[in-house]
């Protein structure tokens, strides 16, 4: 955890140094203005740590205000850095092309002040759109035809949410919107694949009750994500269970002869010295192959030893990068970032883009989703 924050502050701080350098080169501010800008940017770099400190001091209103300011700024800085870096790449290409061709191509690049103002405008528009996209939850539909549903069960509807991150920013209104979409979908089974919570939410009156109102035929099940451990497993477990979910930590549930569900812990537990429970191979070892086997696992990592032992793995975690072009970085580690993928051994993986946001209340080219998965009994 300390290493994560160290790397994060290094990279995030670097973006702010980049921004300060661009302001300086654009000659927009006086010396006093530059000093004030430096102090403000330093405060914004430290904002995530300050927010956590205020939250843990149980000053909820102050923490919520700080979160909106600090994380909204973070979303804008990420987008601004992307536009600025793309423009600097363009400048580099023009410089090299001019050097090779022995021609003056400087007319193809703008003056520092003009380019800064254009990039500022683009990043502000992208951020404004990102606020809208983060609240525009899409319903994704997936149909899987299977021979593993028993006679009399022609369709089993599973609704998945993931990475909701209920906390300082995602509050009651967004949670009611999620619950409304889930209810309208009419699930037989409702699952959460981790990061349901983001902070100290056990005491948030009424939040859990919104999800508790959803009562599917075959129940509600959840697994831990990394943020359940970061927020504190005790509080996260409290909130999850108050929301009506059964938290599967290295456990499985047989629902009649219809489906077997198993869930495993996120490995982040090891970072906070909490036992990580669950191994897919052990959980599915003695389950009949003619029964549909569903695995809930926060990260879209495949246990090669368990290939062929489950029919469908539901995961999240990646957010599809949440803010493009950071999806390029997540793609380097998770080649399948969202959607459906067949696995060796006749199993499949589905990765949700997530239903909420982490950090910035912004998504850009990675809209949130609630997934409706219909298992349909094959008629052959």
Phi, psi and omega in degrees: 000317179296320179296318179301311181295326178296313179295318180299312182295326178295312181290316181293320176296323178298322177297323181287326174295320176301314179297317180297320179296322179292321177297318180297314182292333179281351178054049183267335188234156173285176179299318178297320177297323178293321179294316178297319178299317179301314181295321178295315181294324176298318177298320180291325177298320182274354185307315180302322178289320179296319180299314180297321180295314180296319181297315181289341174278000175065035171258080192299314183295317179295320179295321180294317178297315179297322180295316180297318180290307186295317184279331173295318175300318180301316179300317179294316181298320179298317179289318178301315180299322180295313178296317182294320180294319178299319179293320179294327173297317177300314178302319179296318179298316180296319180298313180295317180297319178293322179294319181289319185272354182056040179233154177273107181251019184297340179293347180273357177237150182269162174295154183307316182293315181297315181295321179298315182293323178294314180296323176300314180296316180298316182292325177293319178294319179295322178293317178300316177296321181298325175298317179295314183298324182295337181257357181263079185288128178262148174259116178261135183248136177223131176243131178237118178272128185221151174269002190262010171266138184287164177302135182098345176245093184277335180210137174236118182261122177251130174247127183247132164242157181203148173053049178288321178059053175296128182183226186290329184257311179279112190239203189301316184299315181292323180294322177295324178295317177299312182298322179297318179294319180296314180300317180297328179290336178066060183288147165274333182216133184239126184230150174236123185260046169098161182056039173296325181245162180233336183216207184276086191253357186300330182267007181284102186298130174088342183294310181297326182297331180297316179281331182295339180291342181276118185232082181289161182302316185257009172099186185226132184224149182216161173231165177282144167250183180297326183285339172299323179281322179296321182284341185111114187299324182299310180293320180296318178296319177303309182294315182300315181286324175296335177280358176096003180273146167269120182275115181266109179245087184069036182230163176225157179226129174262117179262093184057225174252022187268308187203149173245128181245133176230148179223143180236154179289154171284142182294351179299341178304327181296329181293333180248018174060042173248133180303133178264120188253139171114132173221121186303320183299317180289322184293326184256004189303319186247021178272129180304139183291344181270006176255141180291129185243117184251129179248128174256121183210123189301306183273140182280053176257139185256127173280106185299331179290342183255004180301133181089352182265349175228157183266327183210129172252126176255128183220177177211237170078319191280332182062010189053037180083341180066312180231109177296139014263020181290348172297335176294320179292316180293330178297329180297330180260326180239089182304326172259110185263336181198158176087196189262142175212134174285147179244155173300142179092017173074008174268176180217160179233135171235128181247119176283145173286351182099153185255345179233212178222148169257136178067245182303134176282046189224139168230142180224112183061032176207066187297149178290160183215154162241130189255129176250115184245118178258116170273119184245129181289127179295138180270357181280000000 
